[in-house]
């Protein structure tokens, strides 16, 4: 209640009379979910704020009718969504070896040195695919996470500092991302915020960024991929070997509506 009164006081500070305010109740959405779309539509000199599932609008009658029309399209029941993520991981390893297996020295009938060597090659390919699913609602974030949990010791102190207690809290560390889907007609717009965390002794180091992808509902959308390559070589007196490892990772995302 106090929040509504504070909003009205700030709102009336720019109003001429209280009769110019129109209250629009929201049935399904929160004010913060519709205000970003409605604010740019307010006529010059007007304003719009929201609190407690209500919008307070001060504008011209014609502009108010436009706001109500757009709001009717926005204030729809929240859709239950199913986010599916699949990750494919391909590992290919190649090894090559060349060497001298036997050395013969003949000093009798046919003096000379005879060498017997060999050349071998091998290739191994391993493929793995990980699938995950999580449910959410339109406009709400869902987290897809890969990593591990480890115990972190924490010390709790009483407010009077006369008592303390050691607590063990398990913290997830790894990589993943938060996906916030928003339905737009037959498409879905997904805000992706990847999270990469690394444990460094008792500290957790991390970084985040944000991007958006768009695609049809019910279709796989490529999030991206990575390729890593490692080369190695060794040489001895009569033998030498080399190896090459390639790792390719691809990630796709799909959003389906649940009935």
Helices and strands as residue ranges (DSSP letters): H 2-12, G 18-20, E 21-25, H 31-38, G 39-41, E 47-51, E 54-58, H 61-74, E 80-106, E 112-137, E 141-157, E 164-184, E 187-200, E 203-208, E 211-216, E 221-235, E 239-258
